[in-house]
Amino acid sequence: MELVVLRMGHRIHRDERVTTHVCLTARAFGCDGVIISGQPDEGVKKSVEDVVRRFGGKFFVEIRQDWMNVVKSWLGSGGEVVHLTMYGLPLPSVIEEIRSSEKNKLIVVGSEKVPKKVYEMATWNVSVTNQPISEVAALAVFLDWLQQHREFYMEFENAKIKVIPSAREKKVVRLA
Ligand SMILES: C[S@@+](CC[C@H](N)C(=O)[O-])C[C@H]1O[C@@H](n2cnc3c(N)ncnc32)[C@H](O)[C@@H]1O
C-alpha cells in the first residue's frame, strides 16, 4: 500500500519548521513521500532531501500549488484519503476499517484553516483526540496505529550514516 502525506496550506517562513517535521516524521514512519501545497518552498524540499541522502530510503518531496487537483487525482486513481482533524471520528473507532483496505492512502494534514471541501472529499475524517494538537503529533500517532509499530523495525536502503541504539552515548556508523 502506498502512503503519501499531503501537507496543506504551507506558508513560507511561518511553517518552515513544522512542515519539515511533517516530512521527517512521514519518512521515519515509512511513508513514500510528502506533497506540499500552499506557497512553494524549495528550502524545505532541499533540507528534507538532504536527510534522505544521508539517512537513506526513497522518500520524495513534491511541491504542488493546487491541493484539490492532488486529492481529485488520488481519488480518481482508486486511492483513499484520510484527513486528520480534531473534528473527525476517533482514531480507535475507524482504524480497523482503514487498515483493512489495501488501497493507497493519502494522509492530509493542515496548517492554517482547512477548507470545508477537504472534509467532504475525504474518505475518512479522523481525530487523534478531539483536542487541538500539532499536525506532527497527529501524523505520528495515526501512522503508528495504522502500521502497528512496524516503523520501529524499518531499514532504509542506501543510507550513508546509521544510528546504533545506545543506552548512554551517541553512536553513529558511516556506511559510505
Ligand atoms: C494547528 S492545526 C490547525 C487547524 C485549523 N485551525 C483548522 O481549523 O483546521 C493543524 C493541523 O493539525 C492537525 N490536527 C490538529 N489537531 C488534531 C487532532 N486532534 N486530531 C487530528 N489532527 C489534528 C490537522 O490536520 C490540522 O489541520
The ligand as an ORCA input file, in Angstrom:
! r2SCAN-3c Opt
* xyz 0 1
  C      -2.594     23.560     14.118
  S      -3.882     22.681     13.372
  C      -4.846     23.961     12.632
  C      -6.270     23.572     12.463
  C      -7.143     24.703     11.924
  N      -7.410     25.664     12.964
  C      -8.426     24.174     11.317
  O      -9.469     24.737     11.551
  O      -8.381     23.208     10.596
  C      -3.050     21.988     12.005
  C      -3.439     20.592     11.662
  O      -3.174     19.696     12.719
  C      -3.977     18.552     12.597
  N      -4.669     18.334     13.878
  C      -4.738     19.191     14.912
  N      -5.388     18.635     15.951
  C      -5.735     17.390     15.559
  C      -6.386     16.303     16.199
  N      -6.811     16.383     17.454
  N      -6.575     15.164     15.501
  C      -6.103     15.045     14.237
  N      -5.466     16.041     13.591
  C      -5.270     17.193     14.232
  C      -4.962     18.828     11.459
  O      -4.520     18.181     10.272
  C      -4.892     20.345     11.325
  O      -5.243     20.785     10.060
*
